[in-house]
Amino acid sequence: MPFKSRGRLTKRPNFLVIMIDEQRQPVPFESRALGVWRKQNLKGQQALMANGTEFMNHQIMSSACAPSRASFWTGQYPSLHGVTQTTGAAKSALEEDTYWLTPNTVPTMGNYFRAAGYETWYRGKWHVSDADLYIPGTNTPIPSYRANGAPDLRLEKLYEEVNRLDSFGFNGWVGPEPHGANPYDSGSSAPYFVGRDATYERLGVQTIKKLQRGRKPWLMVTSFVNPHDIVLWGRLSLLLNNMWLRQQNERSNVPLELFLDTMWSQLKDENLITKPRAQASYRDTYASAFQPNDNTHPYHQFYYALQETVDKHVAKILQTLMSNRQSYRDTIVLYVSDHGDLLGSHGGLYQKWHNAYDSVLRVPLVVHNPILFPKAEQTQVLTSHADVLPTMLGLAGLNVDAVQRRLKLTHNEVHPLVGRDLSGFLLGERKAEAVTGPVYFMTDDEPTRGDYQLDSFGRYYESVVQPNHIEAVVAQLPTGAGGSMQQWKFARYFDNDQFWSAPGQADIVTNLVGSQAKPGEISGTTTVKVHRVTAFTVTPPPDEYELYNMTADPLEIDNLAGNPAYAAIQAQMANLLVEQRDLKRIEPSGRGSVTKQNAQLSQGPVPARPTGPQQLVALDIVNTLSNA
């Protein structure tokens, strides 16, 4: 369809999406020195903001990596696309309970724009499907680099020719996925600062130059790894010669004072007594599932040093785009992160699991174009990753219904997008009040539960306790002085029975004690969980809740859930949660679902030779359900 001009937007734009991994929006307890450092050193981001709208209140849809990315690229929640788990820790990419996005089911951003006539390219981290090429007869991905981490152009070309993301609407992806313990699959943490982000910059630059010579509108993704390398920091990895972690701190100028002392002390020393039990359980399990860590300044410094490193790659991508003046004017750039990072806050919580705190949910989003945004702008409009795809389609002037009709010929789960089209707001056609509204968050990610519940020394550990599945709503209510708006967050922690070993019916778990090195000394206890009480079963734990006044308590220290003084607000937020769930947590139509409900029932951890009454009951339940 022909493009209809809207104000300064006079032709169908190109899109460059720059995704960063694990960068949170600046948090309220950061020091002034850190803010000054950011402006002086993160020049790529500063250039984007200089001619862009920065969304200061932008929230993710899900966590962690894979669930968030699949949600961002499809505009739908994990309840529909089925990508609920992040590989690593206790789970592998090939595990029975790991579900990836399946081709021809839920369309991605690439599918939408390709169907609309765009050229569509993807360079960098994907982590939405298992797109790696494997060495035949093994579970070992084929690397696209040599033994020293240097690019292998022959293997890069192999990945490009195989075109593993073609069915997801993108060309150009080069694997393997930058994930796991291999330092050469990090962003920049192998010896001599080698990593995949330099390759993604090179491939991104090449692709932009190629697209600038073409005639068709284009969508280009450059997805970097860092600051995700923060996950590598810990007592064990710091002992390894093949990881350069401290070395990256030594060449950075991150300030000594990162956080405001009083506020940071509150967060660092929080006891979590008033918080859902899963948080303390996750804190206590982290050292076994990942590695022991120390919540010290070098660790925090590393997080910001990584942001400076990846920003140099971002700046190079922007310089390439800007080198062609007309192409730059015709291109809308989006800068976004998949999720944030706790960085030791809230009583020593690391990474991003089993919580709905602001440090994880609120991430950068900048929309940049020199014509549309002559100067830097900021907005506090409450937005979500769910809004990005509808907004891009709106800016492109596309008839979404017509595009979806085309996609239904090749995809069996094409549903109305659950987010809002913010193009009218960005183009000055609509005011903030007209587009702001509640946002929904959900996560079923359980990285500590899987086939590999072993610590670094081969000892078994127990997964994080239930309830640890979360859904939350963030909304603005007129509860301030004189009816002014305040931001609230309400989170429900629950034991999602769709992730039981027999979904919706029974969860049978054997917790092993001992070490793989001494198999004769391993013992275990099997627990059978069902919705009814018997002599040999337990029932799901009750739901647990969090309620925060984000305006009055931006650190999210004071959990107001269950406080009688806030009962009316809690009820209002609970109603909003149900409303948002009904609107956005949609499920597959059943014409080839990719969700766990379609998985074959298996015995899972139940021993093949039962040794006690609990195991016998567990095996009987599984056999009964299998034959039902």
C-alpha positions in Angstrom: 0.0 0.0 0.0 1.3 3.5 -0.7 2.8 5.5 2.2 0.8 8.4 3.6 2.8 11.2 5.0 2.5 12.1 8.7 4.1 15.4 9.7 7.9 15.1 9.4 7.6 11.5 8.3 7.2 11.8 4.6 8.3 8.4 3.3 8.3 4.8 4.4 11.3 4.5 6.8 14.1 2.0 7.2 14.6 0.5 10.7 17.8 -0.2 12.5 17.2 -2.1 15.8 20.2 -2.2 18.2 19.6 -4.6 21.0 21.8 -4.8 24.1 21.8 -7.6 26.5 21.2 -7.0 30.2 21.5 -3.2 30.4 19.1 -1.7 32.9 17.8 1.8 32.9 19.8 4.0 35.3 18.5 3.2 38.8 17.6 5.8 41.5 20.5 5.0 43.8 23.3 5.7 41.2 25.8 8.4 42.2 26.2 11.7 40.4 29.7 10.6 39.4 28.3 7.6 37.5 25.8 9.8 35.7 28.6 12.2 34.6 30.7 9.2 33.5 27.9 7.8 31.4 27.5 11.1 29.5 31.2 11.4 28.9 31.9 7.8 27.9 28.8 6.2 26.4 29.1 8.3 23.2 27.0 5.9 21.1 24.0 6.1 23.5 24.5 9.9 23.9 24.4 10.3 20.1 21.1 8.4 19.9 19.6 10.5 22.7 20.7 13.8 21.1 18.1 13.2 18.3 15.7 10.9 19.9 12.9 10.2 22.4 14.1 8.3 25.4 11.4 6.3 27.2 12.4 6.5 30.9 9.6 4.2 32.1 9.9 1.3 29.6 9.2 -2.2 30.9 10.1 -5.7 29.6 7.4 -8.3 28.9 9.2 -11.4 30.4 12.5 -12.6 31.7 15.1 -13.8 31.4 17.0 -13.8 28.0 15.1 -16.2 25.8 11.6 -15.5 27.1 12.2 -11.7 26.9 13.7 -11.9 23.4 11.0 -14.1 22.0 8.4 -11.8 23.4 10.1 -8.7 22.0 10.5 -10.1 18.5 7.0 -11.5 18.3 5.1 -8.9 20.2 3.4 -11.7 22.2 3.9 -13.2 25.6 5.4 -16.6 26.4 1.9 -18.0 27.0 1.5 -17.9 23.2 5.0 -18.3 21.7 6.0 -21.0 24.3 9.6 -19.8 24.9 9.6 -19.8 28.7 13.0 -21.1 29.8 16.5 -19.8 29.5 19.2 -22.3 28.9 22.2 -22.6 31.1 22.6 -23.5 34.8 20.4 -26.7 35.1 19.0 -26.6 31.5 20.5 -27.4 28.1 19.3 -26.2 24.7 18.3 -29.8 23.9 16.5 -30.6 27.1 13.0 -32.0 27.1 11.6 -29.0 29.1 13.3 -26.4 26.9 10.9 -25.0 24.3 12.0 -22.8 21.4 10.0 -20.7 19.0 8.9 -23.0 16.2 8.8 -21.8 12.5 5.4 -21.1 11.0 3.7 -20.6 14.4 3.9 -17.1 15.9 5.3 -14.6 13.4 8.3 -12.4 14.3 9.1 -8.8 13.5 11.1 -10.2 10.6 8.1 -12.1 9.2 5.9 -9.0 9.5 8.3 -6.6 7.7 9.3 -9.2 5.0 5.6 -9.8 4.3 5.3 -6.0 3.9 8.1 -5.9 1.3 11.1 -5.0 3.5 14.6 -6.5 3.2 15.2 -8.0 6.7 18.6 -8.9 8.2 19.7 -10.1 11.6 23.2 -9.8 12.9 24.2 -10.9 16.4 22.7 -12.7 19.4 19.3 -14.4 18.7 18.4 -16.8 21.5 14.8 -17.4 20.4 15.2 -20.7 18.6 17.9 -23.3 18.6 19.5 -22.0 15.4 23.0 -23.4 15.9 24.5 -25.8 13.3 25.7 -29.0 15.1 28.7 -31.2 14.3 27.0 -34.4 13.1 26.5 -37.1 15.7 27.1 -34.6 18.6 25.5 -31.9 20.6 28.4 -29.6 19.8 27.6 -26.4 17.9 29.8 -25.6 14.9 31.8 -22.5 15.7 32.3 -19.7 13.2 35.7 -18.8 14.6 39.1 -20.4 14.9 40.7 -21.8 18.1 42.0 -18.4 19.1 38.6 -16.7 18.6 39.5 -15.1 15.2 36.6 -15.2 12.7 36.6 -18.1 10.3 35.1 -16.5 7.2 34.5 -19.9 5.6 32.3 -21.0 8.5 30.6 -17.6 8.7 29.6 -18.0 5.0 28.3 -21.5 5.8 25.9 -20.0 8.4 24.8 -17.3 6.0 24.1 -19.8 3.2 22.2 -22.1 5.5 20.2 -19.1 6.6 18.8 -20.6 9.8 16.6 -17.6 10.6 14.9 -17.5 7.1 11.7 -19.1 8.4 11.6 -16.3 11.1 11.8 -13.6 8.5 15.5 -12.7 8.7 18.6 -13.2 6.6 22.3 -13.2 7.6 22.4 -14.8 11.0 25.8 -16.2 11.9 26.1 -18.7 14.8 26.7 -20.2 17.1 24.6 -18.6 19.8 26.9 -16.5 22.0 26.0 -18.4 25.1 27.6 -20.6 27.7 31.0 -21.0 29.4 33.2 -20.8 26.4 35.0 -17.4 26.6 35.0 -17.0 22.9 31.2 -17.0 23.0 31.2 -14.1 25.3 30.9 -10.4 24.3 34.5 -9.5 25.1 35.9 -11.7 27.9 38.3 -14.1 26.2 42.0 -13.3 26.4 43.1 -10.1 24.7 39.4 -8.9 25.0 38.3 -11.2 22.2 34.6 -12.0 21.9 31.6 -12.0 19.6 30.6 -8.4 19.8 33.5 -7.3 17.5 32.3 -9.8 14.9 28.7 -8.4 15.2 30.0 -4.9 14.7 31.9 -6.0 11.6 28.9 -7.9 10.1 26.6 -5.0 11.0 28.7 -2.5 9.3 29.0 -4.6 6.1 25.2 -5.2 6.0 24.3 -1.5 6.5 26.6 -0.5 3.6 25.0 -3.2 1.4 21.5 -2.1 2.3 22.3 1.6 1.7 23.0 0.7 -1.9 19.6 -0.9 -2.4 16.2 0.4 -3.4 13.9 -1.4 -1.0 13.1 -0.3 2.5 14.9 -2.4 5.1 14.9 -3.7 8.6 18.3 -4.4 10.1 18.9 -5.9 13.6 22.3 -5.7 15.3 22.1 -7.6 18.6 25.1 -7.3 20.9 26.1 -9.6 23.8 27.3 -7.1 26.4 26.9 -6.2 29.2 25.7 -9.8 29.5 29.3 -10.9 30.4 28.5 -9.8 33.9 27.2 -13.3 34.4 30.7 -14.6 34.0 32.0 -12.8 37.1 32.5 -14.9 40.2 35.0 -16.5 42.5 35.7 -19.5 40.2 35.9 -17.7 36.8 38.2 -15.1 38.3 40.7 -17.9 38.8 40.7 -18.9 35.2 43.4 -17.7 32.8 41.1 -18.1 29.7 38.8 -15.3 30.9 39.8 -11.7 31.1 37.5 -10.1 33.6 39.6 -8.0 35.9 41.6 -6.9 32.9 38.6 -5.2 31.5 38.2 -3.3 34.8 41.9 -2.3 34.6 41.4 -0.5 31.3 38.2 1.2 32.2 37.7 4.6 33.9 34.5 3.7 35.7 34.3 5.9 38.9 35.0 4.6 42.3 31.7 5.9 43.7 29.0 4.1 41.8 26.0 4.2 44.3 24.7 6.5 46.9 25.9 5.0 50.2 22.7 5.2 52.3 20.4 3.9 49.6 22.8 1.2 48.5 23.2 0.0 52.1 19.5 -0.4 52.4 19.4 -2.5 49.2 22.5 -4.5 49.8 21.6 -5.5 53.4 17.9 -6.1 52.8 16.9 -9.3 54.7 14.0 -10.2 52.4 11.8 -11.3 55.3 8.8 -9.5 54.0 9.3 -10.7 50.4 8.1 -13.8 48.6 10.1 -16.8 49.7 11.5 -17.6 46.3 13.8 -14.6 46.5 15.7 -15.8 49.5 15.7 -19.3 48.1 17.2 -18.0 44.8 19.8 -16.0 46.7 20.8 -19.1 48.6 20.8 -21.4 45.5 22.7 -19.0 43.2 26.2 -20.1 44.3 25.4 -23.7 43.5 23.5 -23.1 40.3 26.0 -20.6 38.9 29.1 -19.9 41.1 29.9 -18.1 44.4 30.1 -14.4 44.0 31.2 -11.4 46.1 29.0 -8.3 46.1 31.9 -5.9 45.9 33.0 -2.8 43.9 35.0 -4.7 41.3 31.9 -6.7 40.4 29.8 -3.6 40.0 32.6 -1.8 38.2 32.7 -4.7 35.7 29.0 -4.2 34.8 29.6 -0.6 33.7 33.0 -1.3 32.1 31.1 -3.8 29.8 28.6 -1.0 28.9 31.5 1.2 27.8 32.9 -1.6 25.7 29.7 -2.4 23.9 28.9 1.2 23.4 32.0 1.6 21.2 30.5 -1.1 18.9 27.2 0.8 18.9 29.0 4.0 18.0 30.6 2.3 15.0 27.3 1.0 13.8 25.8 4.6 14.0 28.8 6.1 12.3 28.3 3.8 9.4 24.6 4.7 9.1 25.4 8.4 9.4 28.1 8.2 6.7 25.3 8.1 4.1 23.3 11.3 4.8 20.1 10.4 2.9 20.0 6.8 4.3 20.5 8.2 7.8 17.6 10.6 7.4 15.4 7.8 6.1 16.2 5.4 9.0 14.5 5.2 12.4 16.9 3.7 15.0 15.7 1.9 18.1 18.0 1.2 21.0 16.7 -1.4 23.5 17.8 -4.0 26.1 16.2 -7.4 26.6 16.2 -7.1 30.4 18.2 -5.5 33.3 20.3 -6.9 36.2 19.9 -7.0 39.9 23.7 -6.5 40.5 23.7 -7.6 44.1 20.7 -5.5 45.2 17.9 -6.7 47.4 20.0 -8.6 49.9 22.5 -10.0 47.4 20.4 -11.1 44.5 22.3 -11.5 41.2 21.3 -11.6 37.6 17.5 -11.4 36.8 15.5 -14.4 38.0 12.6 -14.9 40.4 11.7 -11.2 40.9 9.9 -8.3 39.4 12.1 -5.5 40.6 12.7 -2.3 38.7 16.4 -3.1 38.1 15.3 -6.0 35.9 12.0 -4.8 34.4 12.9 -1.2 33.5 15.3 -1.0 30.5 16.4 1.6 28.0 14.4 2.4 24.9 15.4 5.2 22.6 13.8 6.0 19.3 16.2 8.0 17.1 15.9 10.0 13.8 17.5 13.4 13.0 14.3 14.6 11.2 11.6 13.4 13.5 13.5 14.4 16.7 15.5 17.6 16.1 16.5 17.6 19.8 16.7 15.3 22.8 13.4 14.4 24.4 12.4 12.3 27.4 9.1 10.8 28.4 7.7 9.1 31.5 5.0 7.4 29.5 4.6 3.9 30.9 5.4 1.5 28.0 6.3 -2.1 27.3 8.3 -4.3 24.9 4.8 -5.3 23.7 4.4 -1.8 22.2 7.5 -1.8 20.1 6.4 -4.0 17.1 2.9 -2.3 16.8 4.7 1.1 16.9 7.2 0.2 14.2 4.4 -1.1 12.0 2.6 2.2 12.6 5.6 4.3 11.7 6.0 2.2 8.6 2.4 3.1 7.6 1.5 -0.5 7.2 -2.0 -2.0 7.3 -1.5 -4.6 10.1 -4.7 -6.5 9.3 -3.6 -6.9 5.7 -0.1 -8.0 6.7 -1.6 -10.5 9.2 -3.9 -11.9 6.5 -0.8 -12.7 4.4 1.0 -14.2 7.4 -1.9 -16.5 8.1 -1.1 -18.3 4.9 2.2 -19.4 6.4 1.7 -19.2 10.2 -0.9 -20.9 12.4 -0.8 -18.6 15.4 -1.3 -15.1 14.0 -3.2 -13.2 16.7 -3.9 -9.4 17.2 -0.8 -7.8 18.7 -1.3 -7.1 22.4 0.7 -3.9 22.6 -0.1 -0.3 21.7 0.9 1.6 18.6 2.8 4.6 19.9 3.6 6.1 16.5 1.0 8.9 17.0 2.7 9.9 20.3 6.1 9.9 18.7 4.9 12.0 15.8 3.2 14.5 18.0 -0.3 13.5 17.0 -1.4 12.2 20.4 -0.6 13.3 24.0 1.0 11.2 26.6 -2.2 10.8 28.6 -3.8 9.2 25.6 -1.3 6.4 25.2 -0.1 5.6 28.8 -1.7 2.6 30.6 -1.0 -0.5 32.6 1.7 -2.9 31.5 1.9 -6.6 32.2 4.9 -8.8 33.0 5.1 -12.6 33.3 7.9 -15.2 33.8 7.9 -18.9 34.2 11.7 -19.2 33.9 13.2 -21.7 36.3 17.0 -21.9 35.5 17.7 -24.0 38.6 15.4 -26.8 37.7 16.4 -29.3 35.0 18.5 -32.3 34.1 21.8 -30.7 35.3 21.2 -29.6 38.9 24.8 -29.9 39.8 27.2 -27.3 41.1 30.7 -26.7 39.8 32.0 -29.6 41.9 29.4 -32.1 40.7 27.2 -31.9 43.8 23.5 -32.0 43.5 21.4 -29.0 44.6 17.7 -28.3 45.1 15.9 -25.9 42.8 14.4 -22.6 43.9 11.3 -23.2 46.1 7.8 -22.6 44.9 5.9 -20.4 44.4 8.4 -18.9 42.0 6.4 -18.2 38.8 5.5 -14.5 38.6 3.0 -12.2 36.9 2.9 -8.5 37.6 1.1 -5.3 36.6 2.6 -1.8 36.7 0.1 1.0 36.6 -0.4 4.7 37.6 -3.1 5.6 40.0 -4.3 9.0 41.4 -3.2 8.2 44.9 -0.8 11.1 45.5 -1.4 14.5 47.1 -4.3 16.2 45.5 -5.0 13.2 43.3 -1.7 13.3 41.6 -0.6 10.1 39.8 1.7 7.6 41.5 3.2 4.5 40.0 2.4 1.2 41.6 3.5 -2.4 41.0 1.6 -5.5 42.1 3.2 -9.0 41.7 1.7 -12.4 42.2 4.1 -15.4 42.9 2.4 -18.7 42.2 3.2 -22.4 41.5 2.2 -22.7 37.8 0.8 -26.2 37.4 1.4 -26.0 33.6 5.0 -26.6 34.4 4.5 -29.6 36.6 6.0 -32.9 35.3 2.4 -33.9 34.3 1.0 -30.4 33.4 -2.1 -29.5 35.4 -2.2 -32.8 37.2 0.9 -33.8 39.2 4.5 -32.6 39.8 6.9 -35.4 40.8 10.3 -34.3 41.8 13.2 -36.3 43.3 15.8 -34.2 45.1 19.2 -35.9 45.1 21.8 -35.4 47.8 25.5 -36.3 47.2 28.1 -36.0 44.5 28.5 -37.4 41.0 32.0 -38.4 42.1 30.6 -40.8 44.7 27.5 -42.4 43.0 27.2 -45.0 45.7 26.5 -42.3 48.3 23.8 -40.5 46.4 20.4 -40.5 48.1 17.1 -38.9 47.2 13.7 -37.9 48.3 10.7 -37.9 45.9 7.8 -35.5 46.4 4.5 -35.8 44.6 2.4 -32.7 44.3 -1.2 -32.7 43.2 -4.2 -30.6 43.7 -5.7 -33.0 46.2 -4.4 -34.2 49.5 -3.5 -37.9 50.0 -1.2 -39.8 52.4 1.7 -39.5 50.0 1.2 -36.2 48.3 1.5 -32.5 49.0 -0.6 -29.6 47.6 0.8 -26.4 45.9 1.9 -23.7 48.2 -0.4 -20.6 48.5 0.3 -17.6 46.3 2.5 -14.8 47.6 2.3 -11.1 46.7 4.3 -7.9 46.5 2.8 -4.4 46.3 5.0 -1.3 45.9 4.4 2.4 45.7 7.1 3.0 43.1 6.8 6.8 43.5 7.2 6.9 47.2 9.5 3.8 47.4 11.6 3.6 44.2 13.9 1.1 45.9 11.0 -1.3 46.4 12.0 -2.0 50.0 8.6 -1.7 51.7 6.3 -4.5 50.5 2.8 -3.2 51.2 0.9 -6.4 50.2 -1.3 -7.6 53.1 -1.1 -4.2 54.8 -4.7 -3.3 55.8 -4.0 0.4 55.2 -3.4 -0.4 51.5 -6.1 -3.1 51.1 -8.2 -1.0 48.7 -5.2 -0.3 46.4 -4.1 -3.9 46.5 -7.6 -4.9 45.4 -7.6 -2.4 42.6 -4.2 -3.6 41.4 -5.3 -7.2 41.7 -8.2 -6.4 39.4 -5.9 -4.7 37.0 -3.7 -7.7 37.0 -6.6 -10.0 36.0 -7.7 -7.5 33.4 -4.2 -7.3 31.8 -3.8 -11.1 32.0 -7.1 -11.6 30.1 -6.0 -9.1 27.5 -2.4 -10.1 27.0 -1.7 -13.6 28.3 -3.3 -15.2 25.3 -2.9 -18.9 24.5 -2.4 -20.8 21.2 -5.5 -21.6 19.2 -4.6 -25.3 19.3 -3.7 -25.6 15.6 -0.2 -26.8 16.3 0.7 -25.2 19.7 4.3 -24.8 20.8 3.5 -24.8 24.5 4.2 -27.4 27.2 0.7 -28.7 27.1 1.6 -30.6 23.9 4.6 -32.2 25.4 4.5 -36.0 25.9 4.1 -37.1 29.5 7.3 -38.5 30.8 8.5 -40.0 34.1 11.1 -37.2 34.5 13.1 -37.6 37.7 11.2 -40.6 39.1 13.6 -43.5 39.6 13.3 -46.4 37.2 13.5 -48.8 40.2 11.4 -47.3 43.1 12.8 -47.9 46.5 10.1 -46.5 48.9 6.4 -45.8 49.2 6.6 -42.3 47.9 8.4 -43.4 44.7 5.9 -46.2 44.2 3.0 -43.8 44.5 4.8 -41.4 42.1 5.3 -44.1 39.5 1.7 -45.2 39.9 0.5 -41.7 39.3 2.6 -41.2 36.2 1.5 -44.6 34.8 -2.1 -43.7 35.5 -1.8 -40.3 33.8 0.1 -41.8 30.9 -2.7 -44.3 30.2 -5.6 -41.9 30.8 
